[in-house]
Amino acid sequence: MFPDDLDVTKDGTIFFSDASTKSDYETMVLEFLSDPSGRLIQFEPKTKKFTVLIDKVHFANGVQLAEDEEFVLVSETGRGRVLRLMQAIYEMS
């Protein structure tokens, strides 16, 4: 409901953050006051498949793929931290 950032691998796989499944830009403060619903999502253009890699992120707000693509980072704004997902995990999806 509130996608806000993305990064793309060399093979075209897209990782994007979705800040909330419940709130949009006008009601985003609700995401900070309720149970987290943000996500890190992977999209495979070849298969057109979406996979939720991490859920229950408190306002997922930013994605960064490592230069060597060994991991992807997602910012969890509501908790003031960055989550790291290793390549071996997202390749299993």
BASERO-775667 format. One record per residue (C-alpha): residue number from 1; residue in one letter; x, y, z. Coordinates in steps of 0.1 Angstrom, whole numbers, plus 2048, in hexadecimal, padded with zeros to 3 digits. Example, Ala and Ser with C-alpha at 12.3 -4.5 7.8 and 13.67 -1.06 7.14 Angstrom:
// residues 2
<site><pos>1</pos><code>A</code><px>87B</px><py>7D3</py><pz>84E</pz></site>
<site><pos>2</pos><code>S</code><px>889</px><py>7F5</py><pz>847</pz></site>
END
This chain:
// residues 93
<site><pos>1</pos><code>M</code><px>800</px><py>800</py><pz>800</pz></site>
<site><pos>2</pos><code>F</code><px>81E</px><py>817</py><pz>806</pz></site>
<site><pos>3</pos><code>P</code><px>83C</px><py>80D</py><pz>7F0</pz></site>
<site><pos>4</pos><code>D</code><px>858</px><py>826</py><pz>7F5</pz></site>
<site><pos>5</pos><code>D</code><px>87A</px><py>81A</py><pz>7E8</pz></site>
<site><pos>6</pos><code>L</code><px>88B</px><py>800</py><pz>7D2</pz></site>
<site><pos>7</pos><code>D</code><px>8AB</px><py>7F2</py><pz>7C6</pz></site>
<site><pos>8</pos><code>V</code><px>8B2</px><py>7DB</py><pz>7A8</pz></site>
<site><pos>9</pos><code>T</code><px>8CB</px><py>7BF</py><pz>7A4</pz></site>
<site><pos>10</pos><code>K</code><px>8E0</px><py>7B9</py><pz>785</pz></site>
<site><pos>11</pos><code>D</code><px>8C8</px><py>79F</py><pz>779</pz></site>
<site><pos>12</pos><code>G</code><px>8AA</px><py>7B6</py><pz>77D</pz></site>
<site><pos>13</pos><code>T</code><px>89C</px><py>7A9</py><pz>79E</pz></site>
<site><pos>14</pos><code>I</code><px>88B</px><py>7C5</py><pz>7B1</pz></site>
<site><pos>15</pos><code>F</code><px>88B</px><py>7CA</py><pz>7D7</pz></site>
<site><pos>16</pos><code>F</code><px>874</px><py>7E4</py><pz>7E5</pz></site>
<site><pos>17</pos><code>S</code><px>867</px><py>7F0</py><pz>806</pz></site>
<site><pos>18</pos><code>D</code><px>843</px><py>7F3</py><pz>80E</pz></site>
<site><pos>19</pos><code>A</code><px>83F</px><py>80A</py><pz>82C</pz></site>
<site><pos>20</pos><code>S</code><px>81D</px><py>7FD</py><pz>836</pz></site>
<site><pos>21</pos><code>T</code><px>801</px><py>7E6</py><pz>82B</pz></site>
<site><pos>22</pos><code>K</code><px>7E8</px><py>7FB</py><pz>83F</pz></site>
<site><pos>23</pos><code>S</code><px>7F1</px><py>81F</py><pz>83A</pz></site>
<site><pos>24</pos><code>D</code><px>7F8</px><py>837</py><pz>81E</pz></site>
<site><pos>25</pos><code>Y</code><px>80A</px><py>858</py><pz>81C</pz></site>
<site><pos>26</pos><code>E</code><px>7EE</px><py>86B</py><pz>82D</pz></site>
<site><pos>27</pos><code>T</code><px>7E9</px><py>852</py><pz>849</pz></site>
<site><pos>28</pos><code>M</code><px>80D</px><py>846</py><pz>84E</pz></site>
<site><pos>29</pos><code>V</code><px>80E</px><py>851</py><pz>872</pz></site>
<site><pos>30</pos><code>L</code><px>7F8</px><py>834</py><pz>87A</pz></site>
<site><pos>31</pos><code>E</code><px>814</px><py>81C</py><pz>870</pz></site>
<site><pos>32</pos><code>F</code><px>829</px><py>82A</py><pz>88C</pz></site>
<site><pos>33</pos><code>L</code><px>80D</px><py>826</py><pz>8A5</pz></site>
<site><pos>34</pos><code>S</code><px>802</px><py>803</py><pz>89C</pz></site>
<site><pos>35</pos><code>D</code><px>811</px><py>7E1</py><pz>896</pz></site>
<site><pos>36</pos><code>P</code><px>82B</px><py>7E2</py><pz>87A</pz></site>
<site><pos>37</pos><code>S</code><px>820</px><py>7D8</py><pz>857</pz></site>
<site><pos>38</pos><code>G</code><px>83D</px><py>7E3</py><pz>841</pz></site>
<site><pos>39</pos><code>R</code><px>84E</px><py>7CA</py><pz>82B</pz></site>
<site><pos>40</pos><code>L</code><px>86C</px><py>7C3</py><pz>815</pz></site>
<site><pos>41</pos><code>I</code><px>860</px><py>7B4</py><pz>7F4</pz></site>
<site><pos>42</pos><code>Q</code><px>873</px><py>7A4</py><pz>7D8</pz></site>
<site><pos>43</pos><code>F</code><px>865</px><py>7A5</py><pz>7B4</pz></site>
<site><pos>44</pos><code>E</code><px>872</px><py>78D</py><pz>799</pz></site>
<site><pos>45</pos><code>P</code><px>86A</px><py>79D</py><pz>777</pz></site>
<site><pos>46</pos><code>K</code><px>870</px><py>77C</py><pz>764</pz></site>
<site><pos>47</pos><code>T</code><px>856</px><py>769</py><pz>778</pz></site>
<site><pos>48</pos><code>K</code><px>842</px><py>788</py><pz>783</pz></site>
<site><pos>49</pos><code>K</code><px>843</px><py>77A</py><pz>7A6</pz></site>
<site><pos>50</pos><code>F</code><px>841</px><py>78F</py><pz>7C6</pz></site>
<site><pos>51</pos><code>T</code><px>850</px><py>781</py><pz>7E6</pz></site>
<site><pos>52</pos><code>V</code><px>84E</px><py>791</py><pz>808</pz></site>
<site><pos>53</pos><code>L</code><px>871</px><py>78C</py><pz>817</pz></site>
<site><pos>54</pos><code>I</code><px>86C</px><py>79E</py><pz>838</pz></site>
<site><pos>55</pos><code>D</code><px>84B</px><py>7A9</py><pz>847</pz></site>
<site><pos>56</pos><code>K</code><px>840</px><py>7BB</py><pz>867</pz></site>
<site><pos>57</pos><code>V</code><px>859</px><py>7D7</py><pz>861</pz></site>
<site><pos>58</pos><code>H</code><px>851</px><py>7F7</py><pz>873</pz></site>
<site><pos>59</pos><code>F</code><px>84F</px><py>80F</py><pz>856</pz></site>
<site><pos>60</pos><code>A</code><px>866</px><py>800</py><pz>83C</pz></site>
<site><pos>61</pos><code>N</code><px>875</px><py>81E</py><pz>82C</pz></site>
<site><pos>62</pos><code>G</code><px>893</px><py>818</py><pz>815</pz></site>
<site><pos>63</pos><code>V</code><px>8A5</px><py>7FC</py><pz>803</pz></site>
<site><pos>64</pos><code>Q</code><px>8CA</px><py>7F8</py><pz>7FA</pz></site>
<site><pos>65</pos><code>L</code><px>8D9</px><py>7DB</py><pz>7E9</pz></site>
<site><pos>66</pos><code>A</code><px>8FE</px><py>7D4</py><pz>7F0</pz></site>
<site><pos>67</pos><code>E</code><px>915</px><py>7DB</py><pz>7D3</pz></site>
<site><pos>68</pos><code>D</code><px>91E</px><py>7B6</py><pz>7D0</pz></site>
<site><pos>69</pos><code>E</code><px>8F9</px><py>7AD</py><pz>7D5</pz></site>
<site><pos>70</pos><code>E</code><px>902</px><py>797</py><pz>7F4</pz></site>
<site><pos>71</pos><code>F</code><px>8E7</px><py>7A8</py><pz>809</pz></site>
<site><pos>72</pos><code>V</code><px>8CB</px><py>7C1</py><pz>808</pz></site>
<site><pos>73</pos><code>L</code><px>8C4</px><py>7DB</py><pz>823</pz></site>
<site><pos>74</pos><code>V</code><px>8A2</px><py>7E9</py><pz>82D</pz></site>
<site><pos>75</pos><code>S</code><px>89D</px><py>807</py><pz>844</pz></site>
<site><pos>76</pos><code>E</code><px>885</px><py>802</py><pz>860</pz></site>
<site><pos>77</pos><code>T</code><px>87D</px><py>826</py><pz>868</pz></site>
<site><pos>78</pos><code>G</code><px>864</px><py>81F</py><pz>885</pz></site>
<site><pos>79</pos><code>R</code><px>87F</px><py>80E</py><pz>899</pz></site>
<site><pos>80</pos><code>G</code><px>89D</px><py>821</py><pz>88D</pz></site>
<site><pos>81</pos><code>R</code><px>8B0</px><py>804</py><pz>87F</pz></site>
<site><pos>82</pos><code>V</code><px>8BC</px><py>7F3</py><pz>85F</pz></site>
<site><pos>83</pos><code>L</code><px>8B4</px><py>7CF</py><pz>857</pz></site>
<site><pos>84</pos><code>R</code><px>8CB</px><py>7B9</py><pz>842</pz></site>
<site><pos>85</pos><code>L</code><px>8C1</px><py>79C</py><pz>82D</pz></site>
<site><pos>86</pos><code>M</code><px>8DC</px><py>785</py><pz>81F</pz></site>
<site><pos>87</pos><code>Q</code><px>8DC</px><py>779</py><pz>7FB</pz></site>
<site><pos>88</pos><code>A</code><px>8D8</px><py>754</py><pz>804</pz></site>
<site><pos>89</pos><code>I</code><px>8B7</px><py>75C</py><pz>815</pz></site>
<site><pos>90</pos><code>Y</code><px>8A7</px><py>770</py><pz>7F9</pz></site>
<site><pos>91</pos><code>E</code><px>8B3</px><py>758</py><pz>7DF</pz></site>
<site><pos>92</pos><code>M</code><px>8A0</px><py>73C</py><pz>7F0</pz></site>
<site><pos>93</pos><code>S</code><px>87F</px><py>74F</py><pz>7EB</pz></site>
END
